[in-house]
């Protein structure tokens, strides 16, 4: 019985270390994506005139 406990001890300690690292990784705040810079996102109409009239809504073009 003692030999079995001695043989299982390294495996259980390795499992404890691995689970601790996984838990730390899951609890960290995610880093912001490198490609998501605010200057590249133009999600609101009227942000910058690009000359592309196909993206404007119909009532906006008719009112002008």
Backbone as numpy.savetxt, mean C-alpha at the origin, in Angstrom:
# Nx Ny Nz CAx CAy CAz Cx Cy Cz
11.39 -38.54 27.32 10.56 -37.34 27.32 11.43 -36.08 27.32
12.48 -36.12 28.09 13.40 -34.98 28.15 14.11 -34.78 26.82
14.46 -35.88 26.16 15.11 -35.77 24.85 14.18 -35.14 23.82
12.93 -35.49 23.88 11.97 -34.89 22.95 11.85 -33.39 23.19
11.81 -32.96 24.43 11.73 -31.53 24.75 12.98 -30.80 24.27
14.14 -31.40 24.44 15.40 -30.78 23.99 15.45 -30.71 22.46
14.91 -31.70 21.80 14.90 -31.68 20.33 13.90 -30.67 19.78
12.80 -30.45 20.46 11.80 -29.50 19.98 12.13 -28.05 20.32
13.00 -27.83 21.27 13.30 -26.48 21.73 13.84 -25.56 20.62
14.81 -25.97 19.80 15.28 -25.08 18.73 14.18 -24.75 17.71
13.36 -25.70 17.38 12.28 -25.46 16.42 11.26 -24.47 16.96
10.91 -24.61 18.21 9.93 -23.70 18.80 10.51 -22.29 18.97
11.79 -22.20 19.31 12.38 -20.87 19.43 12.48 -20.19 18.07
12.78 -20.94 17.02 12.79 -20.38 15.67 11.40 -19.93 15.26
10.39 -20.70 15.58 9.00 -20.33 15.29 8.62 -19.04 16.02
9.06 -18.90 17.26 8.77 -17.70 18.03 9.41 -16.47 17.40
10.65 -16.59 16.95 11.35 -15.46 16.32 10.67 -15.07 15.01
10.32 -16.06 14.21 9.68 -15.78 12.92 8.31 -15.13 13.12
7.53 -15.63 14.03 6.21 -15.05 14.28 6.32 -13.63 14.84
7.33 -13.37 15.64 7.53 -12.02 16.17 7.86 -11.05 15.05
8.71 -11.47 14.10 9.06 -10.59 12.98 7.86 -10.35 12.06
7.05 -11.38 11.85 5.85 -11.23 11.02 4.88 -10.27 11.69
4.71 -10.39 13.00 3.81 -9.50 13.72 4.29 -8.05 13.64
5.59 -7.83 13.79 6.14 -6.47 13.67 5.93 -5.91 12.27
6.07 -6.75 11.26 5.88 -6.30 9.88 4.43 -5.91 9.62
3.50 -6.67 10.16 2.09 -6.38 9.93 1.61 -5.15 10.70
2.25 -4.81 11.80 1.80 -3.67 12.60 2.43 -2.36 12.18
3.41 -2.38 11.29 4.02 -1.15 10.82 3.06 -0.40 9.90
3.23 0.92 9.84 2.44 1.71 8.89 3.04 1.51 7.51
2.19 1.38 6.50 2.73 1.18 5.16 3.40 2.45 4.65
4.45 2.25 3.86 5.13 3.38 3.26 4.27 3.90 2.10
4.29 5.21 1.87 3.53 5.72 0.72 4.14 5.20 -0.59
3.29 4.98 -1.54 3.77 4.47 -2.82 4.67 5.50 -3.49
5.72 5.04 -4.12 6.67 5.95 -4.73 6.08 6.63 -5.96
5.15 5.98 -6.62 4.59 6.53 -7.85 3.41 7.47 -7.60
2.91 7.55 -6.38 1.72 8.36 -6.11 2.12 9.75 -5.62
2.70 10.53 -6.48 3.06 11.90 -6.13 1.87 12.80 -6.44
1.55 13.77 -5.57 0.37 14.61 -5.78 0.43 15.43 -7.06
1.60 15.80 -7.51 1.67 16.65 -8.70 1.29 15.91 -9.98
1.28 14.58 -9.93 0.93 13.81 -11.11 -0.55 13.47 -11.18
-1.26 13.65 -10.08 -2.66 13.27 -10.06 -3.54 14.47 -10.41
-4.27 14.38 -11.48 -5.20 15.42 -11.88 -6.58 14.77 -11.99
-7.23 14.63 -10.84 -8.49 13.90 -10.81 -9.71 14.81 -10.92
-9.55 16.10 -10.65 -10.67 17.03 -10.70 -10.70 17.75 -12.04
-11.88 17.89 -12.65 -11.93 18.63 -13.91 -11.60 20.10 -13.66
-10.94 20.70 -14.63 -10.56 22.10 -14.52 -9.22 22.31 -13.84
-8.48 21.23 -13.61 -7.17 21.35 -12.96 -6.17 22.03 -13.87
-5.92 21.48 -15.02 -4.99 22.05 -15.98 -5.55 21.80 -17.38
-5.56 22.81 -18.19 -6.08 22.66 -19.55 -5.11 21.82 -20.37
-5.59 20.70 -20.88 -4.73 19.83 -21.68 -5.09 19.89 -23.16
-6.19 20.54 -23.50 -6.60 20.61 -24.89 -7.41 19.41 -25.33
-7.71 18.50 -24.45 -8.49 17.32 -24.78 -9.95 17.59 -24.42
-10.79 17.84 -25.42 -12.19 18.18 -25.17 -13.05 16.94 -24.96
-12.52 15.76 -25.22 -13.31 14.54 -25.10 -13.59 14.20 -23.63
-12.79 14.71 -22.70 -12.98 14.36 -21.30 -13.94 15.30 -20.59
-14.34 16.41 -21.22 -15.24 17.35 -20.57 -16.68 16.86 -20.68
-17.50 17.08 -19.63 -18.91 16.70 -19.71 -19.66 17.57 -20.72
-20.78 17.05 -21.20 -21.55 17.74 -22.24 -22.10 19.07 -21.75
-22.68 19.13 -20.52 -23.28 20.38 -20.08 -22.21 21.45 -19.82
-21.01 21.05 -19.49 -19.94 22.02 -19.28 -19.53 22.66 -20.61
-19.46 21.87 -21.68 -19.10 22.43 -22.99 -20.23 23.29 -23.55
-21.48 22.93 -23.29 -22.60 23.68 -23.83 -22.76 25.02 -23.12
-22.39 25.10 -21.84 -22.54 26.33 -21.08 -21.53 27.37 -21.51
-20.42 26.98 -22.09 -19.37 27.92 -22.46 -19.66 28.60 -23.73
